[in-house]
Amino acid sequence: MKRILALVLGLMMILCTAAAAAETTEKTELGSVEAYTIQGVIPEGYSFNIITSGGLNLIGMLVGGEGKPMITVSIAYNEEYADVERFNDVDEATVEEIKESFLDMDDVAFEDLETAYGTRLLKVTQADKAFADIYSIYKGYENEFVLVAQGEVTEADIQMLVDFISSIDYIAVK
């Protein structure tokens, strides 16, 4: 019994240490939209370049070294979702409408993902897997992340992007 208790306590200490280390990762200001400053943890080996920031939109690019996929970040306010806190709060009929907006591309597949905090994400890929589009809604803003690979998008690429999305904070401007 003592060994089991010691093992459980040891695991708890390891998990607490890992959680504390994860929280101390420095966030970078990505830009701003209306009432929010947006911050996130830039993936290792990438830099973030703002294309436009302010007003109701933030557009930027995550650019990595040779062989790394490029990621376009688009955060744009949509009045239709003004009262939507998270994509999780959208009804399934609206989700189907959002999916229909992607159907002009050939042979797309949809998959539900979620951030580390449980926010729903919609992953859209084409059969050739040269890109992945990850879509969500947060605080009335449509968040779209388009990952374009030089070859085929891998699960590691997708996980890196989901980790980046999980790190994004909307900080209210006072």
C-alpha positions in Angstrom: 0.0 0.0 0.0 2.8 2.4 0.8 4.5 1.7 -2.5 1.3 2.5 -4.4 0.8 5.7 -2.4 4.5 6.7 -3.1 4.0 5.9 -6.8 0.9 8.0 -7.0 2.5 10.9 -5.1 5.6 10.7 -7.4 3.4 10.8 -10.5 1.5 13.8 -9.2 4.8 15.6 -8.5 6.0 14.9 -12.1 2.7 16.1 -13.6 2.7 19.3 -11.5 6.3 20.0 -12.5 5.4 19.5 -16.2 2.3 21.7 -15.9 4.3 24.4 -14.2 7.0 24.2 -16.9 4.4 24.4 -19.7 2.8 27.5 -18.1 6.1 29.3 -18.0 6.6 29.1 -21.8 6.9 32.7 -22.9 4.1 33.9 -25.1 4.6 36.3 -28.0 2.2 39.1 -28.9 0.8 38.1 -32.3 -1.1 41.3 -32.9 -4.4 42.8 -31.9 -8.1 42.9 -32.9 -10.6 45.5 -31.7 -10.7 44.8 -27.9 -8.1 42.1 -27.7 -4.4 41.6 -27.8 -3.6 38.1 -29.1 -0.7 36.1 -27.7 0.6 32.7 -28.3 3.6 30.4 -28.1 5.5 30.4 -31.4 6.4 26.8 -32.4 10.1 26.0 -32.2 12.0 26.9 -35.4 9.3 29.3 -36.5 8.9 33.1 -36.6 5.6 35.0 -36.8 5.2 37.7 -39.4 2.2 40.1 -39.1 0.6 41.0 -42.4 -2.2 43.1 -40.9 -3.2 43.7 -37.3 -5.9 45.9 -35.8 -9.5 46.7 -36.4 -11.4 43.5 -36.7 -8.7 41.4 -38.3 -5.4 39.8 -37.7 -3.6 38.1 -40.5 -0.1 36.7 -40.2 2.2 33.8 -41.2 4.2 31.3 -39.2 7.4 30.7 -41.2 9.8 28.0 -40.5 13.1 26.8 -41.9 13.5 24.6 -45.0 11.2 21.6 -45.0 8.8 23.0 -42.4 5.3 23.8 -43.5 4.1 27.4 -43.7 1.1 28.4 -41.7 -1.2 31.3 -42.5 -3.1 32.6 -39.5 -6.4 34.5 -40.0 -8.5 35.8 -37.2 -11.5 37.8 -38.4 -14.6 39.1 -36.6 -17.9 37.8 -37.9 -21.0 39.6 -36.7 -23.0 36.4 -37.2 -21.0 34.8 -34.4 -20.9 37.9 -32.1 -22.5 35.9 -29.2 -20.4 32.8 -29.7 -17.9 32.2 -26.9 -16.4 29.1 -28.4 -16.9 26.9 -31.5 -18.4 24.3 -29.0 -21.4 26.6 -28.6 -22.4 26.5 -32.3 -25.3 24.2 -33.2 -24.7 21.3 -35.7 -26.7 23.0 -38.4 -24.3 25.9 -38.4 -21.3 23.5 -38.4 -22.8 21.9 -41.5 -23.1 25.3 -43.1 -19.4 26.0 -42.3 -18.4 22.6 -43.8 -20.4 23.5 -47.0 -18.2 26.6 -47.4 -15.2 24.2 -47.9 -16.9 22.0 -50.5 -15.7 24.1 -53.4 -12.4 22.3 -52.9 -12.0 18.8 -54.4 -12.2 15.7 -52.3 -12.2 17.2 -48.8 -12.4 15.3 -45.5 -13.5 16.7 -42.2 -12.3 15.7 -38.7 -13.1 17.1 -35.3 -10.1 18.0 -33.1 -9.9 20.0 -29.9 -7.4 22.3 -28.2 -5.8 21.3 -24.9 -8.6 23.3 -23.2 -11.4 21.5 -25.0 -12.3 24.1 -27.6 -13.6 22.4 -30.8 -11.6 22.6 -33.9 -12.6 21.5 -37.4 -9.8 20.0 -39.5 -10.3 20.1 -43.3 -7.9 18.2 -45.6 -7.8 17.3 -49.3 -7.0 13.8 -50.5 -3.4 14.8 -51.5 -2.8 16.0 -48.0 -0.7 18.9 -49.2 -2.5 21.2 -46.8 -4.7 21.2 -43.7 -7.1 23.9 -42.7 -8.0 24.1 -39.1 -11.0 26.3 -38.3 -12.6 27.4 -35.0 -14.6 30.3 -33.5 -13.6 32.1 -30.3 -15.3 35.3 -28.9 -17.0 36.0 -32.2 -13.8 35.7 -34.2 -13.4 33.1 -36.9 -9.9 31.5 -36.4 -8.5 29.8 -39.5 -5.1 28.3 -39.7 -3.9 27.0 -43.1 -0.9 24.7 -43.0 0.8 24.1 -46.3 3.4 21.4 -46.5 6.2 21.1 -49.1 5.2 17.4 -49.3 2.4 15.8 -47.3 1.0 17.2 -44.1 2.0 14.8 -41.2 0.2 14.1 -37.9 3.2 15.8 -36.2 2.5 18.9 -38.3 -1.1 18.9 -37.2 -0.2 18.3 -33.6 2.3 21.2 -33.7 -0.5 23.4 -35.1 -3.0 22.3 -32.5 -0.5 23.0 -29.7 0.0 26.5 -31.2 -3.7 27.1 -31.3 -4.1 25.8 -27.7 -1.5 28.4 -26.6 -3.4 31.4 -28.1 -4.9 33.8 -25.6 -7.2 36.7 -26.2 -6.2 39.4 -23.7 -8.8 42.1 -23.2 -7.5 45.6 -23.7 -8.5 47.9 -20.9 
